Amino acid sequence: MKKTILILATAALGLNINAQKVALHSGGNVSIFNGTTALVDAYNQSVNGDTIYLPGGGFTAPTTINKKLTIYGAGHYVDSTQATGKTFWNGALNFGVDADQFTIEGVEITSGVTFPYNGVVDNVTIAFCKINGTISITGTFATPSNNLLLRNNVIVQNIDFENVQNALVANNIIGQGVYRSKGNSFYNNVFINRSPSGYYEHFAGCDNNLIYNNVFYTVASYGESGNNNDFRNNLFTTATPGLGTNPTSIANYFSVTQSDIFVNVSSTVFSYTADYHLQSPAMYTGTDDSQIGIYGGVYYPYKEGAVPSNPHIQLQNIAPSTTNGLLNVQIKAAAQEN
């Protein structure tokens, strides 16, 4: 029944991609909201445990997310959203302390992601999204957030993890660097640039992190900084990058020429036309014996087009007019594995 409601809601949203329609699935019922405030209205009516579906288009974001919700967009890659259009979350994604177990997939966030200063927000998942600003989780680490999962995203700027622990950052394309992370895990990511002027490391002031199977595409002028970080099976373009104080360094790949890494990448700025597959995946294996980089790993290999995990509209043909009072509509949706 839940899958049927989900597909019906998705199809209803697809009937007019030019209209801002948002579907709220709550208590077995589906409500449709229209207009420029459709997402805000759906959020205001939702309760913990509800699901919100966003079609292609731009949506004004709620000021703060303070509920346990699941939100699905249509995706952010052009080639995988031809039938629906891309979904834009206009503004920042700001969490309140009651947003535990919140999940969002398949949207382009036009700004950044913030957690409340010293606020505890646990078990948040952000997947298959593009985040154009910084992910900022700040505080004194006296009351850290826990168990954040970032996977299969494009993160254009930095990640500031001053106040989070036990986070997993897996199979993301990361535009810049990571600040102040303590006790978190970074697996199978691609870092295409480094921190901006003033910081020169991919990891700046980071302690006790697991940094496995990543690709560091650019040269870090001063290497990495921090204490007791564990670097394993990562690819570096430099011969002897600094790895901070008292690091563990096992089976890393050094002095790899940039042009020999990816199938088609020529810039330190993310591009949808770039190809982040490794030229020689069998040559660069990770701690789990799969390839390093975003297409490796056991749990979250990068999905082409970053298609979200709900049923995805692949085809949409809607007649421009009715025939004998009937409107001919063809919609093809495909289930997703993860």
C-alpha positions in Angstrom: 0.0 0.0 0.0 2.8 2.4 0.9 4.5 1.9 -2.5 1.2 2.4 -4.3 0.6 5.7 -2.5 4.2 6.7 -3.3 3.9 6.0 -7.0 0.5 7.7 -7.3 1.8 10.8 -5.5 4.8 10.9 -7.7 2.7 10.5 -10.9 0.3 13.2 -9.7 3.2 15.6 -9.2 4.4 14.8 -12.7 1.2 15.8 -14.4 2.3 19.4 -14.6 5.9 20.1 -14.0 5.4 23.8 -14.5 3.1 24.0 -11.4 4.7 23.9 -8.0 2.9 20.9 -6.5 4.1 19.1 -3.3 2.7 15.9 -2.0 2.5 15.1 1.7 2.1 11.4 2.7 0.8 11.4 6.2 -1.1 8.6 8.0 -1.8 6.7 4.8 -3.3 9.7 3.1 -1.8 12.0 0.4 -2.4 15.8 0.4 -1.3 18.0 -2.5 -0.1 21.6 -2.0 0.2 24.2 -4.7 1.9 27.5 -5.3 5.1 29.2 -4.3 4.8 28.2 -0.6 3.8 24.6 -1.4 6.8 23.1 0.5 6.4 25.4 3.5 2.7 24.6 3.6 3.3 20.8 3.4 6.0 21.1 6.1 3.7 23.1 8.4 1.0 20.4 8.1 3.4 17.5 8.5 4.0 15.5 11.7 6.9 13.3 12.7 7.3 10.3 10.5 5.7 11.9 7.4 7.1 11.9 3.9 7.1 14.9 1.4 7.6 14.5 -2.3 9.0 17.3 -4.5 8.8 17.3 -8.3 11.1 19.2 -10.5 11.2 23.0 -10.0 12.2 25.5 -7.3 10.7 25.5 -3.8 11.0 28.1 -1.1 12.4 26.2 1.9 11.1 26.3 5.5 13.2 28.5 7.7 14.0 25.6 10.1 13.5 21.9 9.9 12.4 20.7 13.4 10.6 17.4 12.6 11.5 13.8 11.8 10.6 13.7 8.1 11.7 12.1 4.8 11.8 14.4 1.8 12.4 13.1 -1.8 13.2 15.3 -4.7 13.4 14.3 -8.4 17.2 14.7 -8.5 19.8 17.3 -9.6 21.5 15.7 -12.6 20.2 17.1 -15.9 20.4 13.7 -17.7 18.4 11.8 -15.1 15.7 14.5 -14.6 14.7 15.0 -18.3 11.1 13.8 -17.6 10.7 15.9 -14.4 13.2 18.7 -14.3 15.7 19.3 -11.4 14.4 19.9 -7.9 15.8 23.0 -6.2 15.6 23.7 -2.4 15.8 27.5 -2.5 17.8 28.7 0.5 19.6 27.0 3.3 18.7 23.7 4.9 18.7 24.7 8.6 18.1 22.1 11.3 16.6 22.5 14.7 17.2 20.3 17.7 14.1 18.2 17.0 15.1 17.1 13.5 16.5 13.7 14.6 16.2 11.0 11.9 15.5 13.5 9.2 16.3 12.3 5.6 16.5 14.2 2.4 17.3 12.9 -1.1 17.5 14.2 -4.6 17.5 18.0 -4.3 19.9 20.8 -5.2 20.3 23.0 -2.1 21.1 26.5 -3.4 22.8 27.5 -0.1 24.4 25.5 2.7 23.4 23.2 5.5 23.6 24.3 9.2 23.0 22.6 12.5 22.2 24.7 15.7 25.3 25.8 17.6 26.0 23.2 20.3 22.6 21.6 19.4 22.3 17.8 19.3 20.7 16.5 16.1 21.2 12.8 15.6 20.8 10.3 12.7 20.3 12.8 9.9 20.8 11.5 6.3 21.6 13.6 3.3 21.9 11.6 0.0 21.9 12.2 -3.7 21.9 15.9 -3.2 24.0 18.9 -4.5 24.9 21.3 -1.8 26.1 24.7 -3.1 27.2 26.1 0.3 29.1 24.9 3.3 27.9 22.2 5.7 28.3 23.8 9.1 28.0 21.9 12.3 29.6 24.1 15.0 29.9 24.1 18.7 32.3 23.3 21.6 32.0 19.5 21.2 30.4 19.4 24.7 27.1 18.3 23.2 27.9 17.0 19.7 25.4 15.7 17.1 25.8 12.0 16.3 25.6 9.6 13.4 25.3 12.0 10.4 25.3 10.2 7.1 26.4 12.1 4.0 26.5 9.9 0.9 26.4 10.2 -2.9 26.3 14.0 -2.7 28.0 16.8 -4.6 29.3 19.2 -1.9 30.6 22.3 -3.6 32.3 24.0 -0.7 33.6 23.0 2.8 32.5 20.7 5.6 32.9 22.1 9.1 32.5 19.2 11.6 33.4 21.0 14.8 30.4 19.6 16.7 29.6 16.2 15.3 30.9 12.7 16.0 30.5 9.2 14.5 29.6 10.8 11.1 30.1 8.8 7.9 31.0 10.8 4.8 30.9 8.2 1.9 31.1 8.4 -1.9 30.7 12.1 -2.2 32.3 14.6 -4.6 33.7 17.3 -2.3 34.7 20.6 -3.8 37.0 21.9 -1.0 38.1 20.6 2.4 37.1 19.5 5.9 37.6 21.5 9.1 37.7 20.5 12.7 36.4 17.0 12.4 36.9 14.7 15.4 36.3 11.0 15.3 34.5 10.7 12.0 34.9 8.5 8.9 35.6 9.6 5.3 35.4 6.7 2.8 35.6 6.7 -1.0 35.2 10.4 -1.6 36.8 12.5 -4.3 38.2 15.8 -3.2 38.6 17.8 -6.3 40.0 21.0 -4.7 41.4 22.0 -1.3 40.4 24.5 1.3 40.4 28.1 0.0 42.9 30.9 0.8 43.9 30.9 4.5 43.6 27.1 4.7 45.7 24.9 2.5 44.8 21.4 3.6 42.1 19.0 2.6 41.7 18.2 6.3 42.4 21.2 8.5 42.6 20.9 12.3 41.1 17.4 12.2 41.8 14.7 14.9 41.2 11.0 15.2 39.4 10.5 11.8 39.4 7.4 9.6 40.3 8.6 6.1 40.1 5.6 3.7 39.9 5.0 -0.1 39.7 8.7 -1.0 41.1 10.5 -4.1 42.8 13.9 -3.5 42.9 15.4 -6.9 44.7 18.6 -6.2 48.0 19.3 -4.5 47.7 20.5 -0.9 50.4 23.1 -0.3 51.0 22.2 3.3 49.5 18.7 3.5 47.0 17.8 6.1 46.9 19.1 9.7 45.6 17.6 12.9 46.4 14.7 15.2 46.2 10.9 15.1 44.3 10.6 11.8 44.3 7.2 10.0 45.0 7.5 6.3 44.7 4.2 4.3 44.5 3.5 0.6 44.1 7.1 -0.5 45.4 8.5 -3.7 47.6 11.7 -3.6 49.1 13.7 -6.4 52.1 14.7 -4.2 55.0 12.5 -3.2 55.1 13.3 0.5 52.0 15.1 1.6 52.0 16.1 5.3 49.6 14.0 7.2 49.6 15.9 10.5 50.9 14.8 13.8 51.2 11.1 14.7 49.3 9.8 11.7 48.8 6.3 10.5 49.6 5.8 6.9 49.0 2.5 5.2 48.9 1.5 1.5 48.4 5.0 0.2 49.2 5.9 -3.4 51.5 8.9 -3.9 52.8 10.9 -6.8 50.0 10.0 -9.2 49.8 12.4 -12.1 46.5 14.3 -12.2 45.8 13.5 -15.9 46.1 9.7 -15.1 43.5 9.6 -12.4 40.0 10.1 -13.9 38.5 9.2 -17.3 37.6 12.9 -18.0 38.4 15.5 -15.4 40.3 18.7 -16.2 39.1 21.2 -13.6 39.1 21.6 -9.8 35.5 22.7 -10.0 32.7 20.2 -10.2 31.1 19.7 -13.6 28.2 17.5 -14.7 30.1 16.7 -17.9 33.2 15.4 -16.1 33.7 11.7 -15.7 35.0 10.7 -12.2 35.5 7.0 -13.0 39.1 5.9 -12.5 41.1 5.2 -15.6 42.7 2.2 -13.8 40.3 1.0 -11.1 42.1 -2.3 -10.7 45.4 -0.5 -10.0 44.0 1.6 -7.1 42.1 -0.7 -4.6 40.8 0.2 -1.2 40.7 -1.3 2.2 37.8 -3.5 1.1 39.5 -4.6 -2.1 37.1 -2.6 -4.3 38.3 0.4 -6.2 39.0 3.6 -4.4 37.0 6.8 -5.2 33.2 7.3 -5.5 32.5 4.2 -7.5 34.1 1.8 -5.0 33.1 0.7 -1.5 30.8 -2.0 -0.2 27.7 0.0 0.7 27.4 3.2 -1.2 29.0 3.1 -4.7 28.0 6.3 -6.6 24.9 5.9 -8.6 25.0 7.4 -12.1 22.8 10.5 -12.2 22.5 10.4 -8.3 18.9 9.2 -8.7 17.1 9.2 -5.3 15.9 5.9 -3.8 12.2 6.4 -4.3 10.5 5.3 -7.6 11.9 7.6 -10.3 9.9 9.0 -13.3 11.8 8.0 -16.4 9.2 8.9 -19.1 6.4 11.5 -19.1 4.2 12.0 -22.2 1.1 14.2 -21.6 -1.2 15.1 -24.5 -1.7 18.8 -25.1 -5.5 18.4 -25.2 -8.2 15.9 -24.5 -9.8 13.4 -26.9 -13.4 12.6 -26.3 -13.1 14.1 -22.9 -10.1 12.0 -22.0 -6.5 13.1 -21.5 -3.8 10.7 -22.7 -1.1 10.4 -20.1 1.9 8.1 -20.2 4.2 7.9 -17.1 6.9 5.3 -16.6 8.4 5.0 -13.2 11.3 2.7 -12.1 12.0 1.4 -8.6 15.4 2.1 -7.1 17.6 -0.3 -5.1 19.1 2.3 -2.7 
